[in-house]
């Protein structure tokens, strides 16, 4: 009777060489890549400041947002607004990371002064003839 040492030894050698330790990190310790903040979200209105100047000192008005006031920027390019009990819908388009155009408000780009994951501030500057100016700054938070 032949001894099965040789086939058993060959099987053990193949098994030992095919098993390799792999350095696999669990999903919980893998680095999470963060994306830049996006304006697409429902934002609470903190305040809306407007300033007008025509032949004299500027007149500034500040509206402090109420808990149910919002700017809701959607992926489809629409912004739904509730401010001081009034509703409005504006089409918007991001020109780049710092400029947005509200098509129904004006053809002038609005500057995004700051945008984080928790706050946003953008301003409009609208020329007024002859020689006057209107500006508006909107402060938002999440």
N, CA and C atoms as a LAMMPS dump frame, in Angstrom:
ITEM: TIMESTEP
0
ITEM: NUMBER OF ATOMS
426
ITEM: BOX BOUNDS ff ff ff
-5.0000000000000000e+02 5.0000000000000000e+02
-5.0000000000000000e+02 5.0000000000000000e+02
-5.0000000000000000e+02 5.0000000000000000e+02
ITEM: ATOMS id mol type element x y z
1 1 1 N 0.834 -1.165 0
2 1 2 C 0 0 0
3 1 3 C 0.886 1.237 0
4 2 1 N 0.612 2.167 -0.884
5 2 2 C 1.414 3.366 -1.018
6 2 3 C 0.949 4.392 0.009
7 3 1 N 1.906 5.16 0.458
8 3 2 C 1.567 6.191 1.434
9 3 3 C 1.207 7.495 0.703
10 4 1 N 0.176 8.172 1.126
11 4 2 C -0.28 9.371 0.434
12 4 3 C 0.457 10.637 0.875
13 5 1 N 1.721 10.527 1.276
14 5 2 C 2.447 11.703 1.758
15 5 3 C 2.72 12.718 0.648
16 6 1 N 3.153 12.233 -0.51
17 6 2 C 3.517 13.146 -1.587
18 6 3 C 2.322 13.976 -2.075
19 7 1 N 1.162 13.407 -2.394
20 7 2 C 0.032 14.246 -2.818
21 7 3 C -0.437 15.189 -1.695
22 8 1 N -0.381 14.714 -0.466
23 8 2 C -0.777 15.548 0.663
24 8 3 C 0.19 16.709 0.849
25 9 1 N 1.47 16.455 0.689
26 9 2 C 2.493 17.484 0.799
27 9 3 C 2.361 18.508 -0.325
28 10 1 N 2.093 18.071 -1.554
29 10 2 C 1.883 18.984 -2.679
30 10 3 C 0.633 19.85 -2.454
31 11 1 N -0.43 19.274 -1.937
32 11 2 C -1.657 20.014 -1.661
33 11 3 C -1.41 21.087 -0.598
34 12 1 N -0.661 20.765 0.437
35 12 2 C -0.352 21.718 1.505
36 12 3 C 0.528 22.857 0.978
37 13 1 N 1.478 22.556 0.093
38 13 2 C 2.351 23.585 -0.477
39 13 3 C 1.554 24.545 -1.348
40 14 1 N 0.641 24.013 -2.163
41 14 2 C -0.189 24.865 -3.01
42 14 3 C -1.101 25.73 -2.147
43 15 1 N -1.681 25.174 -1.119
44 15 2 C -2.574 25.901 -0.235
45 15 3 C -1.826 27.017 0.501
46 16 1 N -0.638 26.738 0.963
47 16 2 C 0.148 27.734 1.696
48 16 3 C 0.602 28.872 0.788
49 17 1 N 0.939 28.592 -0.455
50 17 2 C 1.423 29.645 -1.347
51 17 3 C 0.28 30.48 -1.928
52 18 1 N -0.937 29.942 -1.976
53 18 2 C -2.047 30.706 -2.543
54 18 3 C -2.675 31.656 -1.523
55 19 1 N -2.477 31.437 -0.26
56 19 2 C -3.028 32.317 0.77
57 19 3 C -2.027 33.415 1.069
58 20 1 N -2.433 34.651 0.833
59 20 2 C -1.577 35.789 1.129
60 20 3 C -2.354 36.753 2.003
61 21 1 N -1.639 37.38 2.898
62 21 2 C -2.279 38.369 3.761
63 21 3 C -2.447 39.657 2.961
64 22 1 N -3.662 40.18 2.925
65 22 2 C -3.93 41.417 2.217
66 22 3 C -4.213 42.508 3.237
67 23 1 N -3.72 43.689 2.953
68 23 2 C -3.927 44.838 3.828
69 23 3 C -5.202 45.554 3.388
70 24 1 N -6.338 45.134 3.908
71 24 2 C -7.628 45.696 3.559
72 24 3 C -8.14 46.496 4.748
73 25 1 N -8.466 47.754 4.478
74 25 2 C -8.997 48.595 5.546
75 25 3 C -10.514 48.47 5.569
76 26 1 N -11.096 48.435 6.761
77 26 2 C -12.552 48.437 6.818
78 26 3 C -13.105 49.763 6.305
79 27 1 N -14.331 49.771 5.835
80 27 2 C -14.927 50.966 5.262
81 27 3 C -14.984 52.119 6.248
82 28 1 N -15.112 51.832 7.524
83 28 2 C -15.256 52.903 8.502
84 28 3 C -13.972 53.7 8.692
85 29 1 N -12.818 53.15 8.339
86 29 2 C -11.571 53.887 8.508
87 29 3 C -11.036 54.468 7.208
88 30 1 N -11.736 54.236 6.1
89 30 2 C -11.289 54.802 4.837
90 30 3 C -11.547 56.302 4.842
91 31 1 N -10.704 57.038 4.14
92 31 2 C -10.844 58.492 4.088
93 31 3 C -12.104 58.874 3.326
94 32 1 N -12.857 59.793 3.886
95 32 2 C -14.065 60.28 3.244
96 32 3 C -13.714 61.568 2.518
97 33 1 N -13.994 61.611 1.249
98 33 2 C -13.692 62.804 0.475
99 33 3 C -14.875 63.747 0.562
100 34 1 N -14.588 64.965 0.924
101 34 2 C -15.668 65.942 1.038
102 34 3 C -15.777 66.743 -0.25
103 35 1 N -17.008 67.093 -0.581
104 35 2 C -17.235 67.894 -1.77
105 35 3 C -17.391 69.344 -1.354
106 36 1 N -17.141 70.263 -2.258
107 36 2 C -17.292 71.672 -1.903
108 36 3 C -18.754 71.98 -1.6
109 37 1 N -18.992 72.994 -0.775
110 37 2 C -20.374 73.34 -0.444
111 37 3 C -21.165 73.693 -1.699
112 38 1 N -22.422 73.369 -1.676
113 38 2 C -23.293 73.635 -2.81
114 38 3 C -24.418 74.56 -2.377
115 39 1 N -24.864 75.395 -3.284
116 39 2 C -25.987 76.286 -2.98
117 39 3 C -27.308 75.531 -3.034
118 40 1 N -27.309 74.332 -3.631
119 40 2 C -28.532 73.539 -3.757
120 40 3 C -28.904 72.988 -2.381
121 41 1 N -29.917 73.605 -1.774
122 41 2 C -30.412 73.206 -0.455
123 41 3 C -31.539 74.15 -0.076
124 42 1 N -32.197 73.827 1.011
125 42 2 C -33.201 74.739 1.563
126 42 3 C -32.52 75.522 2.682
127 43 1 N -32.451 76.834 2.503
128 43 2 C -31.747 77.722 3.416
129 43 3 C -32.752 78.563 4.203
130 44 1 N -32.446 78.821 5.463
131 44 2 C -33.232 79.744 6.274
132 44 3 C -32.755 81.159 5.988
133 45 1 N -33.692 82.092 5.878
134 45 2 C -33.327 83.483 5.654
135 45 3 C -32.963 84.118 6.995
136 46 1 N -31.734 84.594 7.115
137 46 2 C -31.29 85.28 8.327
138 46 3 C -31.672 86.749 8.231
139 47 1 N -31.236 87.404 7.154
140 47 2 C -31.645 88.788 6.911
141 47 3 C -31.465 89.138 5.447
142 48 1 N -32.215 90.162 5.05
143 48 2 C -32.189 90.663 3.687
144 48 3 C -32.023 92.173 3.795
145 49 1 N -30.909 92.657 3.324
146 49 2 C -30.576 94.072 3.456
147 49 3 C -30.586 94.728 2.085
148 50 1 N -31.347 95.817 1.943
149 50 2 C -31.385 96.552 0.682
150 50 3 C -30.938 97.986 0.913
151 51 1 N -30.298 98.541 -0.089
152 51 2 C -29.834 99.924 -0.014
153 51 3 C -30.105 100.595 -1.353
154 52 1 N -30.672 101.81 -1.285
155 52 2 C -30.957 102.593 -2.492
156 52 3 C -30.358 103.978 -2.332
157 53 1 N -29.809 104.488 -3.41
158 53 2 C -29.243 105.831 -3.371
159 53 3 C -29.555 106.54 -4.678
160 54 1 N -30.15 107.71 -4.538
161 54 2 C -30.439 108.544 -5.693
162 54 3 C -30.455 109.988 -5.217
163 55 1 N -29.456 110.753 -5.609
164 55 2 C -29.34 112.173 -5.249
165 55 3 C -29.361 112.406 -3.737
166 56 1 N -28.607 111.695 -3
167 56 2 C -28.557 111.93 -1.561
168 56 3 C -27.954 110.741 -0.839
169 57 1 N -28.08 110.73 0.477
170 57 2 C -27.513 109.612 1.233
171 57 3 C -28.283 108.319 0.956
172 58 1 N -27.605 107.178 1.089
173 58 2 C -28.278 105.905 0.834
174 58 3 C -29.357 105.628 1.885
175 59 1 N -30.425 105.007 1.436
176 59 2 C -31.504 104.571 2.316
177 59 3 C -31.378 103.053 2.44
178 60 1 N -31.17 102.573 3.682
179 60 2 C -30.962 101.149 3.913
180 60 3 C -32.143 100.572 4.675
181 61 1 N -32.594 99.439 4.227
182 61 2 C -33.667 98.704 4.904
183 61 3 C -33.169 97.298 5.177
184 62 1 N -33.462 96.805 6.384
185 62 2 C -33.053 95.457 6.76
186 62 3 C -34.28 94.675 7.21
187 63 1 N -34.501 93.553 6.562
188 63 2 C -35.564 92.637 6.986
189 63 3 C -34.886 91.458 7.673
190 64 1 N -35.273 91.201 8.929
191 64 2 C -34.75 90.057 9.669
192 64 3 C -35.694 88.891 9.433
193 65 1 N -35.122 87.779 8.976
194 65 2 C -35.934 86.616 8.613
195 65 3 C -36.672 86.017 9.79
196 66 1 N -37.858 85.506 9.514
197 66 2 C -38.683 84.802 10.497
198 66 3 C -38.4 83.302 10.362
199 67 1 N -38.795 82.496 11.354
200 67 2 C -38.488 81.057 11.295
201 67 3 C -39.015 80.328 10.056
202 68 1 N -40.088 80.814 9.425
203 68 2 C -40.626 80.113 8.254
204 68 3 C -40.204 80.748 6.928
205 69 1 N -39.265 81.705 6.938
206 69 2 C -38.735 82.286 5.702
207 69 3 C -37.615 81.391 5.163
208 70 1 N -37.537 81.252 3.858
209 70 2 C -36.508 80.38 3.279
210 70 3 C -36.196 80.764 1.838
211 71 1 N -35.054 80.29 1.383
212 71 2 C -34.649 80.263 -0.016
213 71 3 C -34.353 78.799 -0.306
214 72 1 N -35.1 78.188 -1.203
215 72 2 C -34.944 76.772 -1.504
216 72 3 C -34.407 76.62 -2.927
217 73 1 N -33.084 76.443 -3.029
218 73 2 C -32.427 76.269 -4.331
219 73 3 C -32.546 74.811 -4.733
220 74 1 N -33.122 74.558 -5.898
221 74 2 C -33.313 73.191 -6.378
222 74 3 C -32.335 72.875 -7.508
223 75 1 N -32.144 71.595 -7.753
224 75 2 C -31.242 71.127 -8.805
225 75 3 C -31.736 71.536 -10.188
226 76 1 N -33.041 71.698 -10.349
227 76 2 C -33.605 72.023 -11.662
228 76 3 C -33.429 73.49 -12.053
229 77 1 N -32.694 74.287 -11.247
230 77 2 C -32.439 75.677 -11.594
231 77 3 C -33.52 76.632 -11.13
232 78 1 N -34.344 76.209 -10.184
233 78 2 C -35.37 77.089 -9.629
234 78 3 C -35.09 77.328 -8.153
235 79 1 N -35.393 78.541 -7.72
236 79 2 C -35.252 78.912 -6.315
237 79 3 C -36.624 79.339 -5.814
238 80 1 N -37.139 78.612 -4.838
239 80 2 C -38.431 78.927 -4.239
240 80 3 C -38.165 79.753 -2.985
241 81 1 N -38.818 80.908 -2.901
242 81 2 C -38.54 81.859 -1.827
243 81 3 C -39.814 82.128 -1.044
244 82 1 N -39.675 82.159 0.27
245 82 2 C -40.724 82.665 1.14
246 82 3 C -40.065 83.707 2.022
247 83 1 N -40.513 84.932 1.879
248 83 2 C -39.941 86.035 2.653
249 83 3 C -41.057 86.984 3.08
250 84 1 N -41.169 87.196 4.379
251 84 2 C -42.144 88.122 4.951
252 84 3 C -43.573 87.805 4.487
253 85 1 N -43.903 86.518 4.425
254 85 2 C -45.245 86.085 4.045
255 85 3 C -45.509 86.025 2.556
256 86 1 N -44.576 86.477 1.73
257 86 2 C -44.751 86.46 0.271
258 86 3 C -43.943 85.307 -0.324
259 87 1 N -44.497 84.713 -1.371
260 87 2 C -43.834 83.61 -2.073
261 87 3 C -43.379 84.084 -3.445
262 88 1 N -42.25 83.532 -3.891
263 88 2 C -41.751 83.854 -5.219
264 88 3 C -40.957 82.66 -5.733
265 89 1 N -40.883 82.528 -7.024
266 89 2 C -40.073 81.498 -7.676
267 89 3 C -39.199 82.19 -8.704
268 90 1 N -37.894 81.979 -8.586
269 90 2 C -36.948 82.581 -9.516
270 90 3 C -36.142 81.484 -10.193
271 91 1 N -35.89 81.656 -11.477
272 91 2 C -34.955 80.776 -12.167
273 91 3 C -33.554 81.295 -11.876
274 92 1 N -32.619 80.378 -11.635
275 92 2 C -31.242 80.796 -11.382
276 92 3 C -30.286 79.91 -12.164
277 93 1 N -29.098 80.443 -12.37
278 93 2 C -28.054 79.686 -13.056
279 93 3 C -26.72 80.044 -12.429
280 94 1 N -25.972 79.021 -12.043
281 94 2 C -24.626 79.235 -11.507
282 94 3 C -23.681 79.485 -12.682
283 95 1 N -23.022 80.637 -12.681
284 95 2 C -22.05 80.94 -13.733
285 95 3 C -20.703 80.303 -13.425
286 96 1 N -20.326 80.336 -12.157
287 96 2 C -19.112 79.7 -11.669
288 96 3 C -19.268 79.566 -10.163
289 97 1 N -18.185 79.345 -9.436
290 97 2 C -18.273 79.126 -7.992
291 97 3 C -18.692 80.363 -7.21
292 98 1 N -18.567 81.549 -7.792
293 98 2 C -18.852 82.77 -7.039
294 98 3 C -19.904 83.67 -7.674
295 99 1 N -20.521 83.256 -8.749
296 99 2 C -21.528 84.098 -9.409
297 99 3 C -22.753 83.287 -9.788
298 100 1 N -23.911 83.859 -9.464
299 100 2 C -25.189 83.249 -9.801
300 100 3 C -26.067 84.332 -10.426
301 101 1 N -26.826 83.954 -11.441
302 101 2 C -27.748 84.894 -12.083
303 101 3 C -29.169 84.435 -11.769
304 102 1 N -29.977 85.366 -11.249
305 102 2 C -31.403 85.119 -11.056
306 102 3 C -32.099 85.698 -12.279
307 103 1 N -32.58 84.855 -13.148
308 103 2 C -33.097 85.294 -14.443
309 103 3 C -34.36 86.129 -14.328
310 104 1 N -35.212 85.869 -13.352
311 104 2 C -36.452 86.612 -13.237
312 104 3 C -36.28 87.904 -12.443
313 105 1 N -35.139 88.082 -11.806
314 105 2 C -34.896 89.265 -10.988
315 105 3 C -34.126 90.316 -11.775
316 106 1 N -33.074 89.905 -12.408
317 106 2 C -32.258 90.812 -13.219
318 106 3 C -31.347 89.983 -14.092
319 107 1 N -30.718 90.652 -15.006
320 107 2 C -29.739 89.927 -15.821
321 107 3 C -28.342 90.137 -15.28
322 108 1 N -28.213 90.819 -14.143
323 108 2 C -26.907 91.064 -13.54
324 108 3 C -26.546 89.917 -12.619
325 109 1 N -25.3 89.466 -12.672
326 109 2 C -24.914 88.368 -11.785
327 109 3 C -24.885 88.822 -10.326
328 110 1 N -25.252 87.923 -9.469
329 110 2 C -25.137 88.124 -8.036
330 110 3 C -23.833 87.489 -7.603
331 111 1 N -23.134 88.146 -6.718
332 111 2 C -21.868 87.616 -6.227
333 111 3 C -22.123 86.806 -4.974
334 112 1 N -21.608 85.587 -4.942
335 112 2 C -21.672 84.78 -3.73
336 112 3 C -20.463 85.182 -2.897
337 113 1 N -20.72 85.966 -1.85
338 113 2 C -19.63 86.477 -1.022
339 113 3 C -19.042 85.399 -0.133
340 114 1 N -19.878 84.503 0.346
341 114 2 C -19.377 83.386 1.135
342 114 3 C -20.36 82.231 1.023
343 115 1 N -19.822 81.02 0.988
344 115 2 C -20.638 79.818 0.899
345 115 3 C -19.937 78.71 1.661
346 116 1 N -20.552 78.284 2.763
347 116 2 C -20.064 77.139 3.523
348 116 3 C -21.196 76.128 3.598
349 117 1 N -20.976 75.033 4.275
350 117 2 C -22.043 74.042 4.395
351 117 3 C -23.161 74.514 5.319
352 118 1 N -22.929 75.596 6.086
353 118 2 C -23.942 76.076 7.028
354 118 3 C -24.398 77.513 6.787
355 119 1 N -23.724 78.264 5.927
356 119 2 C -24.129 79.649 5.7
357 119 3 C -23.797 80.083 4.271
358 120 1 N -24.555 81.073 3.821
359 120 2 C -24.329 81.635 2.489
360 120 3 C -24.672 83.114 2.54
361 121 1 N -23.943 83.878 1.752
362 121 2 C -24.226 85.312 1.634
363 121 3 C -23.971 85.694 0.196
364 122 1 N -24.957 86.316 -0.431
365 122 2 C -24.751 86.794 -1.792
366 122 3 C -25.341 88.181 -1.929
367 123 1 N -24.788 88.938 -2.876
368 123 2 C -25.198 90.333 -3.038
369 123 3 C -25.463 90.645 -4.501
370 124 1 N -26.362 91.6 -4.7
371 124 2 C -26.744 92.101 -6.017
372 124 3 C -26.366 93.571 -6.067
373 125 1 N -25.931 94.053 -7.175
374 125 2 C -25.717 95.482 -7.403
375 125 3 C -26.421 95.829 -8.702
376 126 1 N -27.444 96.645 -8.6
377 126 2 C -28.233 96.994 -9.777
378 126 3 C -28.089 98.475 -10.067
379 127 1 N -27.624 98.838 -11.241
380 127 2 C -27.508 100.266 -11.564
381 127 3 C -28.882 100.901 -11.7
382 128 1 N -28.943 102.147 -11.334
383 128 2 C -30.18 102.905 -11.45
384 128 3 C -29.838 104.239 -12.098
385 129 1 N -30.571 104.62 -13.088
386 129 2 C -30.235 105.875 -13.754
387 129 3 C -31.071 107.003 -13.167
388 130 1 N -30.615 108.199 -13.176
389 130 2 C -29.281 108.646 -13.579
390 130 3 C -28.349 108.688 -12.369
391 131 1 N -27.333 107.87 -12.37
392 131 2 C -26.28 107.929 -11.367
393 131 3 C -26.584 107.298 -10.029
394 132 1 N -27.728 106.703 -9.845
395 132 2 C -28.058 106.081 -8.565
396 132 3 C -27.665 104.613 -8.561
397 133 1 N -27.902 103.98 -7.446
398 133 2 C -27.571 102.56 -7.346
399 133 3 C -28.484 101.883 -6.338
400 134 1 N -28.794 100.646 -6.587
401 134 2 C -29.529 99.794 -5.663
402 134 3 C -28.654 98.588 -5.38
403 135 1 N -28.628 98.153 -4.136
404 135 2 C -27.897 96.934 -3.809
405 135 3 C -28.713 96.122 -2.82
406 136 1 N -28.415 94.852 -2.789
407 136 2 C -29.133 93.938 -1.903
408 136 3 C -28.17 92.854 -1.472
409 137 1 N -28.186 92.529 -0.187
410 137 2 C -27.384 91.432 0.341
411 137 3 C -28.294 90.514 1.122
412 138 1 N -28.232 89.226 0.81
413 138 2 C -29.068 88.223 1.458
414 138 3 C -28.158 87.294 2.255
415 139 1 N -28.51 87.089 3.532
416 139 2 C -27.762 86.232 4.431
417 139 3 C -28.616 84.995 4.711
418 140 1 N -28.067 83.802 4.48
419 140 2 C -28.79 82.55 4.657
420 140 3 C -28.039 81.624 5.593
421 141 1 N -28.772 80.698 6.224
422 141 2 C -28.131 79.687 7.075
423 141 3 C -28.913 78.393 6.986
424 142 1 N -28.267 77.305 7.417
425 142 2 C -28.948 76.004 7.48
426 142 3 C -29.134 75.651 8.93
